[in-house]
Amino acid sequence: PPFSYQGVRATSDANGVSVDVDLSAREGGTFHVQFYLYPFGGRPAAPTADRTLALQSGARGALRLKLPEISDGTLYKLSMAIFDDNWTMRKCSPTYA
């Protein structure tokens, strides 16, 4: 595949949610990675966080994002989308709960 990701990890503390993910691209370039954090059963209105990442062909990059606080007792979904430099979607992750 042109993109791959692995090691998606989400941890929460009093300051919010930290998300770590390892990404790689078969072809190098600049990519925009967007994360959506939203209550289970809802739909994301807009990205919760986004980052721009430059990768060389075959290289692996790591992202760490800090997302806003979450409410205790509420289930959330976390989704990720990867766009190229022209904002064409290249990959959409499954949802993590």
N, C-alpha and C positions, 0 to 999 in steps of 0.2 A: 504493500500500500504506500501511497505517497507520504502519508503521515502516520506516526504511531505515537501512542502515549502509554505510559505505565506508571505504576507507583502512585496513583491518586490517593492522597492521604488528607483527611480533614480532622482537625482537632479543635476543640473549643475551650475557652477559658473566660474569665471575667471581662476580657477586652474584646471578645468576638471570636471569629472562626479563622483559623489559619488553614490554607489549602496548599499542598505541595503536589506538583506533578512533573514528571519527566517527559519531554517531548523530543521527537526526532523527525526529520524530513528527508525524503529521498533526494529532493532537489533543494538547494539552498535558496534563501531569500528572506524577506521580512514578513513576518506573520503577526496577525492580531488575534489574541486569545481572549475570549470573553467567558466569564463565569456568571451563572445565574443561580442564586440561592433564593428559594421561595417556599412558602408553606406547602406541605403535602396536600394534594387535591386542588391546588391553585395553579395559575399560569404566570410565568414571569412577564412583567411589563417591560422591563429594560434590564440590561446587564447590571449585575451587582458590582462587578469589577472587571477591568480589562487591562491588558498589558500588550506591548509590542515587543516582539522577540526576533532577533536576527539569528538565523541558523545557517551554517555552511552545509553543503551536501553531505548527507550521512552523519552529521554531527548531532549530538544530543545536548539539549538544553534543559535547565531546571527552572521552574517558576515557583515562587512562594508569594501568595496573595493573602492579604488580611481583609476579611469580610466583616460587615457590621455585626453587632451583637444579635444573638438569637434569644428567643423566649424559652424559658424552661417549660417542659411539658408539651412543646409543639414539635411535631415531626416536620422535617424540611427535606427538600430535594435540592441536589446540586447538579447542574448540567454545565457542559463546556462546549464552546463552538470555536473553530479555528478558521480564520479568513486569511486570504492572501493580501498582498499589498494593494490590490484593487478592490478589496472588501467583497470578494467572491467567496462564499462559504466552501471550504475544502473538507471539513470534517465536523461532525457533531457527535458528542459523546453520549453514551447511555446516561441515564439519570441514576444518581446515587442517593439513597435515602439514609 
